[in-house]
Amino acid sequence: MKRRAFSSLILVGAVGLGGCSDSLVEPEAPLSVQTAAERPQPHMRGWKGELHQQRLDVGRALLEVQFSNVAEVLPYYTDDIEYHDPIVDIYGIEQMTGFLYRLLGAGELVTIIDDETLVGDVYSATWIMSGDFL
């Protein structure tokens, strides 16, 4: 029996408003929506910019993991990892390792990252996983 898997994480963001006035100002140029990867990061230069990019890359790798590269991403998990979603609760690296190999080895799953952010060392993303698994 095949199942269709759809998983997603909804990122809830906070918006701060400061310096509001009673008058409306027309923007000079139309506003556009950009993902975190598209936004310029002028404050991220040198080793801090490289560290920021490395953290984004690791976060993305953990979400886009495939059966063939599970061993490559396992070192990024802590031994006491906890993972919870509607179908599973995982406690510890041994359970996570088994879960990833069973999940990814039992079908074809593809993860598409919709948006990602990195604030400090906290990576958050919205993604869709789809495909078939046994």
C-alpha positions, 0 to 999 in steps of 0.5 A: 500500500502506498501513502502520499506524504505531505509534511510542512512546518509553518514559520510564525514570524514577529513583526516590530513596528516603530516610529509610526506616524499619522501620515501616509507616505507613498513608496517611490518604488513598488515593493517586492517580496523576497525570500531570505536567500534573495535578500541582500545581507550587507551586514554579513561580510567576512567570516560572519557572512561565511558562517551565516551561509554555512548555517543556511546550507546545513539547515537546508541539507537536513531538510533535503536529505535523501537515503543516499546521504543520511550518513552525511547529515547525521553529525549535525544532529545532537545526541539528545535530539527531539523531533515531533510531527503528527506521525512520530515522536523521536528521542535521541540520535539512535531513533532519528537515525533509524527513522531517517533510513526507514522513511527515506529508504521506503519510497521516493520523497522530495522536499521543496523548501518554500522559505528559510530564515536564519536568526543567530543560530536558529534556522527555520523553514517552511517546506513541503515533502511529497512523494510515495512511501510504503 
